[in-house]
């Protein structure tokens, strides 16, 4: 196993998991030649022990290995909520295995021996996808924090605003004055960091919680 020191703020790491030492060395050398950080592992168990969801990057994962195979390792990543993009490699790949891997969320499947540039292209694509996923997750977490600052009454007002109801209707439904609704509305917009209801709708609907709730309704 070849690991580099890291911190939560590190640049992306390409994790290479293959039981063949020559493959780990050659792929590691290839990826490092582009300036990317690399960590290599001889088994899926070693990789899973070292991996955590906070670390950005992608995984180049062999399918057939002693012990836990690549497909099983992919399932473990999913169970742990680790969304690192996976690129499968195999010297014994077949169509059924490739389909299973992609259906489970793998970015791609390359059969050994593969073209160096093809692998690098997929690695860079995987890192772009991971960066985008993390950016979206961070944005949603920020919105969730803002939502938590709302009082129960402000949430009631906000949800009715999202439904397109005007102040008078909201006041009637909540059995409060229109002025009270106006005050709550202003507080909701301020806490959510938006200037109007249209912006509020776009912001809240960007979260899975409200998007699914109102779509289901």
C-alpha positions in Angstrom: 0.0 0.0 0.0 1.3 3.4 -0.9 -0.4 6.3 0.9 0.2 10.1 0.9 -0.4 12.3 3.9 -3.6 14.3 3.6 -6.0 16.7 5.2 -9.7 17.4 4.7 -8.7 20.3 2.5 -6.4 18.3 0.2 -6.7 18.2 -3.6 -8.4 15.1 -5.1 -6.8 11.7 -4.8 -7.0 8.9 -7.3 -7.3 5.6 -5.4 -6.0 2.6 -7.3 -7.1 -0.8 -6.0 -5.6 -3.8 -7.8 -4.1 -7.0 -6.5 -1.4 -7.0 -9.2 1.6 -4.9 -8.1 2.8 -4.1 -11.6 -0.7 -2.7 -12.5 -0.7 -0.6 -9.3 2.8 0.7 -10.1 2.1 1.4 -13.8 -1.3 3.0 -13.3 0.0 5.0 -10.3 3.0 6.3 -12.3 0.7 7.2 -15.2 -1.7 9.2 -13.0 1.1 10.9 -11.0 2.6 12.1 -14.3 -0.4 14.4 -14.7 0.2 16.0 -11.2 -2.5 14.1 -9.4 -2.2 12.6 -5.9 -2.3 8.8 -5.9 -2.8 6.1 -3.2 -2.6 2.4 -4.1 -4.1 -0.6 -2.4 -3.6 -4.3 -3.0 -7.0 -5.3 -1.6 -10.5 -3.9 -1.5 -10.5 -4.3 2.3 -7.4 -2.1 2.7 -9.0 0.6 0.5 -12.3 0.5 2.4 -10.5 0.8 5.7 -8.7 3.9 4.6 -11.5 5.6 2.7 -13.9 8.1 4.0 -16.6 10.3 2.5 -14.8 13.5 3.2 -12.0 12.9 0.8 -12.4 14.0 -2.8 -11.2 12.0 -5.7 -12.1 8.8 -7.6 -11.4 5.1 -7.6 -9.8 2.9 -10.2 -11.0 -0.5 -9.1 -10.1 -3.9 -10.3 -13.0 -6.3 -10.6 -11.4 -9.6 -9.9 -9.4 -9.7 -6.7 -8.8 -12.2 -3.9 -11.2 -11.7 -1.0 -13.6 -8.9 -1.5 -14.0 -8.3 -5.3 -14.5 -4.9 -7.0 -18.3 -5.2 -7.4 -18.7 -6.0 -3.7 -16.4 -3.1 -2.8 -18.5 -0.8 -4.9 -21.6 -1.9 -2.9 -19.8 -1.2 0.4 -19.0 2.3 -0.8 -22.7 2.9 -1.6 -23.8 1.5 1.8 -21.4 3.9 3.5 -22.6 6.9 1.6 -19.3 7.3 -0.2 -20.0 8.7 -3.6 -16.5 8.6 -5.1 -16.9 7.9 -8.9 -15.6 4.4 -9.8 -13.8 3.3 -12.9 -13.6 -0.4 -13.1 -10.7 -2.2 -14.8 -10.4 -5.9 -15.4 -8.3 -8.4 -17.4 -11.3 -10.8 -17.4 -14.2 -8.5 -17.9 -17.4 -9.5 -19.7 -20.5 -7.7 -20.8 -22.6 -8.9 -17.9 -20.1 -7.7 -15.4 -19.7 -4.4 -17.1 -23.5 -3.9 -17.1 -23.8 -4.8 -13.4 -21.0 -2.3 -12.6 -22.5 0.6 -14.6 -26.0 -0.1 -13.3 -24.6 0.1 -9.7 -23.2 3.6 -10.6 -19.8 3.0 -12.0 -18.6 5.7 -14.4 -17.0 3.3 -16.8 -15.5 -0.2 -17.4 -12.1 -0.7 -19.1 -10.7 -4.0 -20.0 -6.9 -4.6 -19.6 -4.8 -3.8 -21.4 -6.3 -0.4 -21.8 -5.2 2.8 -23.6 -3.3 5.1 -21.2 -5.1 8.2 -22.5 -8.4 6.5 -22.3 -7.9 5.9 -18.6 -6.6 9.4 -18.0 -9.6 10.9 -19.8 -11.9 8.9 -17.5 -10.0 9.8 -14.4 -10.3 13.5 -15.2 -14.0 13.1 -16.0 -14.5 11.3 -12.7 -12.7 14.1 -10.7 -14.9 16.7 -12.4 -18.1 14.7 -11.5 -16.9 14.3 -7.9 -16.1 18.1 -7.6 -19.6 18.9 -8.9 -21.3 16.4 -6.6 -19.4 17.9 -3.6 -20.3 21.4 -4.6 -24.0 20.6 -4.9 -23.9 18.7 -1.5 -22.3 21.7 0.2 -24.9 24.1 -1.3 -27.7 21.8 -0.1 -26.2 21.6 3.3 -26.0 25.4 3.5 -29.7 25.7 2.6 -30.5 23.1 5.2 -28.7 25.2 7.8 -30.8 28.2 6.8 -34.0 26.2 7.0 -33.1 25.2 10.5 -33.1 28.8 11.6 -36.8 29.2 10.8 -39.3 29.0 13.6 -42.3 26.6 13.2 -44.6 29.5 12.2 -42.1 30.8 9.7 -41.9 27.3 8.2 -45.7 27.3 7.8 -45.6 30.7 6.1 -42.8 29.7 3.9 -44.5 26.5 2.7 -47.6 28.4 1.8 -45.5 31.0 -0.1 -43.9 28.2 -2.0 -47.4 26.9 -2.9 -48.1 30.3 -4.4 -50.6 31.6 -1.8 -50.9 35.3 -1.2 -50.7 36.9 2.2 -54.4 37.2 2.8 -55.0 33.5 2.1 -52.1 32.5 4.4 -53.4 34.7 7.1 -56.8 33.1 6.9 -55.4 29.6 6.9 -53.2 30.3 9.9 -55.8 32.4 11.7 -53.5 35.4 12.0 -53.5 39.0 10.7 -52.2 39.8 7.3 -49.6 42.1 9.0 -48.4 39.1 11.0 -47.9 37.1 7.8 -46.0 40.1 6.2 -43.6 40.1 9.2 -43.1 36.4 9.0 -42.6 36.6 5.2 -39.9 39.2 5.6 -38.1 37.2 8.2 -38.2 34.1 6.0 -36.7 35.9 3.1 -34.1 37.4 5.3 -33.1 34.2 7.0 -33.0 32.3 3.6 -30.9 35.1 2.1 -33.2 35.8 -0.8 -34.9 39.0 -2.1 -38.3 37.7 -3.2 -40.5 34.7 -3.3 -39.4 33.5 -6.7 -35.8 33.3 -5.5 -37.1 31.5 -2.4 -38.9 28.9 -4.5 -35.8 28.2 -6.6 -33.6 27.9 -3.5 -35.9 25.6 -1.5 -36.7 23.4 -4.6 -33.0 22.9 -5.1 -33.1 20.7 -1.9 -34.2 17.1 -2.2 -36.4 17.3 0.8 -38.8 20.0 -0.5 -38.5 19.0 -4.2 -39.7 15.5 -3.5 -42.4 16.7 -1.0 -44.0 19.2 -3.3 -43.6 17.0 -6.4 -45.3 14.2 -4.6 -48.2 16.5 -3.6 
